[in-house]
Amino acid sequence: MWDYSAFPAWVSDEERDAIEPALQGELQAWSDRVTDVMWGPNGPDAEGWDGPDDQVIAALDAEGRALAERLRQSTGWAIAYVPL
């Protein structure tokens, strides 16, 4: 969940401990990339920024879906992924 500066998964601190550290790192790295891409070169709401290319969003979305599936498999939780 890159949008609200939350950990990429809305979980409690206790639940976060159930996620393997490597996957936590991958989720955070993906979230950071999404934020960078969405904000563009000059930060959020920069004048003249029309947003990232559709191909970039599609690639990040595919990666996010794969990470969500890995999270589901590793924890057994029901996961809802909201496309970018």
Secondary structure as GFF3:
##gff-version 3
##sequence-region A 1 84
A	DSSP	alpha_helix	13	16	.	.	.	ID=ss1
A	DSSP	alpha_helix	21	39	.	.	.	ID=ss2
A	DSSP	alpha_helix	54	75	.	.	.	ID=ss3
###
